[in-house]
Amino acid sequence: MDSRMFSGQAGLNYSFNLSDERNLMDEPPGKGKLSPAGFAVLSVVLGFIMTFGFLNNFIVLLLFCKFKKLRTPVNMMLLNISVSDMLVCLFGTTLSFASSIRGKWLLGRSGCNWYGFINSCFGIVSLISLVILSYDRYSTLTVYNKRGPDYRKPLLAVGGSWLYSLFWTVPPLLGWSSYGIEGAGTSCSVSWTVQTTQSHAYIICLFIFCLGIPILVMIYCYSRLLLAVKQVGKVRKTTARRREYHILFMVLTTAACYMLCWMPYGVVALMATFGPPNIISPVASVVPSLLAKTSTVINPLIYILMNKQYFLKHWHISDDTQPNSTTTKAPDLSTYYYCCCYRAA
């Protein structure tokens, strides 16, 4: 991609985050911004993310509303992810999309605080939900029980994910760090470049508790999951081995997409925070930000469209609605080793 599309001469020295008040309002034309062609490309990509992120997650919500058998306790975490991702597209990506069309941030300081807060909040909710889902898969495969569905724990997990997210995203609104303009000047996030002890302390805590620890938990749970599948494969070498490869593919895809979406943004943010001043150009800041936003499109694809059991369950439910249909057989224990994201009711 031609970098001239994204930055002019002044853009090369543009900071990753323009948190200073005077840069938020009435910024001189052309300073540190993308070229018109760059804003056009940015608008198209954001429009794609906004549209398909909303539609994909909206379809998930429709399916949960239509089919009662999909409303299992563990699927509530998937529903929580879809709700948070859809809200990001609806209340966050729409604002950056409109600003990119105009080539500048349109909503002032208050709008910047709102955008930075909701994007951080909904993003952390999705990440924590993914972590809880990985732990549920791990605990399901290692500790099997025949008790009926328990909705209390999933409800607590959903509420806990939102409280945990609010705990880490409200402080910038109260004075511990702040939210400010980032990248091309059409979106907002945590003020990565503010050189104060309080800001650095918040950013370090944010990366430890909202990125580092979630990644470690997912790695641990999915590693133990693979070990459990291998134990089954020693006993049942035919069907279990095929399921092992399927789950391995699911795990690697999930981990790869998670890292692809969030790690580049995290690395660039850390460079902007602790690196030399003006080290990040507009191109280097816009691309990781877009990758992080694509998680709203990718999440439903991984946890819904790539899961064969979901489609089987969908068709079985459709068959159950026919007058002369027979009762669908309940999944046996081996089904738990086949499914990485859903627990049979």
GUBA-911616 format. One line per field, with one value per residue (C-alpha): residue in one letter; x negated, y, z; residue number from 0. Coordinates in steps of 0.25 Angstrom, whole numbers, plus 5000, padded with zeros to 4 digits. Last residue first. Example, Ala and Ser with C-alpha at 12.3 -4.5 7.8 and 13.67 -1.06 7.14 Angstrom:
type: c(S  A)
X: c(4945  4951)
Y: c(4996  4982)
Z: c(5029  5031)
seq: c(1  0)
***
This chain:
type: c(A  A  R  Y  C  C  C  Y  Y  Y  T  S  L  D  P  A  K  T  T  T  S  N  P  Q  T  D  D  S  I  H  W  H  K  L  F  Y  Q  K  N  M  L  I  Y  I  L  P  N  I  V  T  S  T  K  A  L  L  S  P  V  V  S  A  V  P  S  I  I  N  P  P  G  F  T  A  M  L  A  V  V  G  Y  P  M  W  C  L  M  Y  C  A  A  T  T  L  V  M  F  L  I  H  Y  E  R  R  R  A  T  T  K  R  V  K  G  V  Q  K  V  A  L  L  L  R  S  Y  C  Y  I  M  V  L  I  P  I  G  L  C  F  I  F  L  C  I  I  Y  A  H  S  Q  T  T  Q  V  T  W  S  V  S  C  S  T  G  A  G  E  I  G  Y  S  S  W  G  L  L  P  P  V  T  W  F  L  S  Y  L  W  S  G  G  V  A  L  L  P  K  R  Y  D  P  G  R  K  N  Y  V  T  L  T  S  Y  R  D  Y  S  L  I  V  L  S  I  L  S  V  I  G  F  C  S  N  I  F  G  Y  W  N  C  G  S  R  G  L  L  W  K  G  R  I  S  S  A  F  S  L  T  T  G  F  L  C  V  L  M  D  S  V  S  I  N  L  L  M  M  N  V  P  T  R  L  K  K  F  K  C  F  L  L  L  V  I  F  N  N  L  F  G  F  T  M  I  F  G  L  V  V  S  L  V  A  F  G  A  P  S  L  K  G  K  G  P  P  E  D  M  L  N  R  E  D  S  L  N  F  S  Y  N  L  G  A  Q  G  S  F  M  R  S  D  M)
X: c(5113  5101  5089  5085  5071  5061  5070  5065  5060  5074  5080  5073  5081  5094  5103  5118  5125  5134  5149  5156  5162  5177  5182  5170  5164  5154  5148  5144  5138  5130  5125  5120  5114  5106  5102  5097  5090  5082  5075  5068  5081  5084  5072  5061  5071  5077  5064  5058  5067  5066  5051  5050  5048  5035  5030  5035  5027  5014  5015  5018  5006  4995  5001  5002  4988  4983  4970  4975  4968  4958  4965  4972  4986  4986  4978  4988  5000  4993  4991  5005  5011  5002  5007  5022  5027  5016  5014  5029  5030  5018  5023  5037  5032  5022  5033  5043  5032  5028  5043  5044  5031  5036  5050  5043  5035  5047  5055  5044  5034  5044  5036  5023  5031  5038  5025  5022  5034  5031  5017  5023  5033  5021  5014  5028  5029  5015  5014  5027  5023  5010  5017  5027  5015  5007  5019  5028  5021  5007  5009  5019  5010  4998  5007  5012  4998  4993  5005  5002  4987  4989  4985  4998  4995  5005  5018  5028  5036  5042  5045  5045  5031  5023  5018  5023  5032  5033  5038  5032  5022  5027  5036  5050  5054  5040  5045  5058  5051  5044  5055  5066  5059  5059  5074  5078  5070  5076  5090  5088  5081  5092  5102  5094  5093  5108  5113  5110  5114  5117  5107  5100  5085  5072  5060  5049  5056  5066  5056  5047  5059  5064  5050  5050  5063  5059  5047  5056  5065  5053  5049  5063  5066  5052  5056  5070  5063  5051  5061  5071  5061  5053  5065  5071  5059  5057  5072  5070  5057  5062  5072  5067  5053  5047  5047  5062  5064  5054  5063  5075  5068  5062  5076  5082  5071  5075  5090  5095  5082  5078  5092  5092  5079  5084  5097  5090  5080  5092  5099  5087  5086  5101  5098  5092  5105  5113  5122  5120  5132  5141  5139  5144  5138  5124  5125  5128  5117  5107  5112  5110  5096  5093  5101  5094  5080  5084  5088  5078  5066  5069  5072  5059  5052  5058  5056  5041  5040  5046  5038  5025  5030  5033  5019  5017  5015  5003  5006  5014  5023  5019  5026  5038  5041  5035  5021  5023  5028  5016  5019  5014  5010  5001  4993  4992  4977  4979  4992  4986  4980  4994  4999  5009  5008  4994  4992  4995  5000)
Y: c(4886  4883  4892  4901  4907  4896  4885  4871  4867  4871  4862  4850  4851  4848  4858  4857  4850  4858  4854  4850  4859  4858  4871  4879  4889  4878  4878  4893  4890  4878  4888  4898  4887  4882  4896  4899  4885  4889  4901  4910  4919  4921  4924  4927  4935  4942  4947  4951  4963  4970  4966  4975  4987  4983  4981  4995  5001  4993  5000  5014  5016  5011  5019  5032  5031  5026  5031  5045  5045  5033  5021  5018  5022  5022  5009  5003  5007  5001  4988  4987  4991  4980  4970  4972  4967  4957  4952  4948  4943  4934  4929  4926  4920  4911  4907  4903  4896  4888  4885  4879  4871  4865  4862  4854  4847  4844  4838  4828  4826  4825  4821  4829  4840  4843  4846  4855  4862  4865  4870  4879  4885  4887  4896  4903  4907  4911  4919  4926  4929  4935  4944  4949  4952  4960  4968  4974  4972  4975  4984  4993  4993  4998  5008  5013  5015  5022  5032  5034  5036  5046  5047  5047  5039  5027  5036  5025  5024  5034  5033  5042  5049  5040  5032  5036  5047  5046  5039  5041  5036  5035  5047  5042  5039  5032  5023  5018  5008  4999  4996  4997  4985  4977  4981  4977  4963  4961  4962  4952  4943  4944  4941  4929  4924  4925  4919  4904  4894  4880  4872  4861  4864  4865  4871  4872  4875  4884  4892  4895  4899  4908  4914  4917  4924  4932  4937  4940  4948  4955  4960  4963  4972  4978  4983  4988  4997  5002  5005  5011  5020  5025  5029  5036  5043  5048  5052  5061  5067  5070  5062  5063  5058  5061  5056  5058  5044  5039  5046  5039  5025  5029  5032  5019  5011  5014  5014  5003  4996  4995  4992  4980  4975  4976  4969  4958  4955  4954  4945  4936  4937  4933  4921  4915  4914  4909  4918  4910  4901  4913  4916  4930  4939  4932  4932  4947  4950  4943  4950  4963  4959  4957  4969  4979  4974  4974  4988  4995  4987  4990  5004  5005  5000  5009  5021  5018  5017  5030  5036  5032  5037  5051  5050  5046  5056  5060  5075  5077  5088  5093  5086  5094  5085  5072  5077  5089  5079  5070  5056  5055  5040  5033  5046  5052  5054  5047  5054  5067  5063  5056  5043  5032  5031  5035  5021  5014  5000)
Z: c(5110  5101  5104  5092  5089  5086  5082  5078  5092  5098  5087  5092  5105  5098  5090  5092  5081  5074  5075  5063  5053  5049  5052  5048  5058  5063  5049  5050  5064  5058  5047  5057  5065  5054  5050  5064  5064  5052  5059  5049  5047  5061  5070  5059  5050  5062  5067  5053  5050  5064  5064  5052  5061  5067  5052  5049  5061  5057  5043  5048  5057  5048  5036  5044  5048  5062  5068  5071  5084  5087  5093  5106  5102  5087  5087  5097  5088  5076  5083  5088  5075  5068  5079  5078  5065  5061  5075  5076  5062  5064  5078  5072  5059  5067  5077  5066  5058  5070  5073  5059  5060  5073  5068  5057  5067  5076  5064  5061  5072  5084  5096  5093  5086  5099  5106  5094  5096  5110  5106  5096  5106  5116  5105  5103  5117  5119  5106  5110  5124  5119  5108  5119  5128  5118  5112  5122  5135  5131  5119  5127  5139  5131  5124  5138  5144  5131  5132  5147  5145  5134  5120  5112  5100  5101  5104  5104  5092  5082  5067  5055  5057  5048  5060  5073  5080  5095  5107  5120  5131  5145  5145  5147  5132  5131  5143  5137  5127  5137  5147  5136  5129  5142  5145  5131  5131  5145  5141  5130  5139  5150  5139  5134  5149  5152  5139  5143  5133  5139  5146  5139  5143  5135  5141  5131  5118  5124  5132  5120  5112  5123  5124  5110  5111  5123  5115  5102  5112  5117  5103  5099  5112  5110  5096  5101  5111  5103  5091  5101  5108  5096  5089  5101  5104  5090  5089  5102  5096  5082  5074  5059  5059  5045  5031  5028  5024  5035  5045  5040  5041  5055  5060  5054  5059  5074  5077  5067  5064  5078  5082  5073  5079  5093  5090  5082  5093  5103  5094  5094  5109  5110  5101  5113  5121  5109  5101  5088  5090  5091  5076  5071  5081  5080  5065  5065  5074  5065  5053  5060  5062  5048  5043  5053  5050  5035  5034  5044  5039  5024  5027  5035  5023  5013  5022  5024  5009  5007  5018  5011  4998  5004  5011  5025  5036  5044  5041  5029  5034  5047  5059  5063  5076  5080  5077  5087  5098  5097  5096  5081  5081  5072  5069  5056  5051  5038  5035  5033  5019  5015  5020  5017  5002  5001  5009  4996  5000)
seq: c(344  343  342  341  340  339  338  337  336  335  334  333  332  331  330  329  328  327  326  325  324  323  322  321  320  319  318  317  316  315  314  313  312  311  310  309  308  307  306  305  304  303  302  301  300  299  298  297  296  295  294  293  292  291  290  289  288  287  286  285  284  283  282  281  280  279  278  277  276  275  274  273  272  271  270  269  268  267  266  265  264  263  262  261  260  259  258  257  256  255  254  253  252  251  250  249  248  247  246  245  244  243  242  241  240  239  238  237  236  235  234  233  232  231  230  229  228  227  226  225  224  223  222  221  220  219  218  217  216  215  214  213  212  211  210  209  208  207  206  205  204  203  202  201  200  199  198  197  196  195  194  193  192  191  190  189  188  187  186  185  184  183  182  181  180  179  178  177  176  175  174  173  172  171  170  169  168  167  166  165  164  163  162  161  160  159  158  157  156  155  154  153  152  151  150  149  148  147  146  145  144  143  142  141  140  139  138  137  136  135  134  133  132  131  130  129  128  127  126  125  124  123  122  121  120  119  118  117  116  115  114  113  112  111  110  109  108  107  106  105  104  103  102  101  100  99  98  97  96  95  94  93  92  91  90  89  88  87  86  85  84  83  82  81  80  79  78  77  76  75  74  73  72  71  70  69  68  67  66  65  64  63  62  61  60  59  58  57  56  55  54  53  52  51  50  49  48  47  46  45  44  43  42  41  40  39  38  37  36  35  34  33  32  31  30  29  28  27  26  25  24  23  22  21  20  19  18  17  16  15  14  13  12  11  10  9  8  7  6  5  4  3  2  1  0)
***
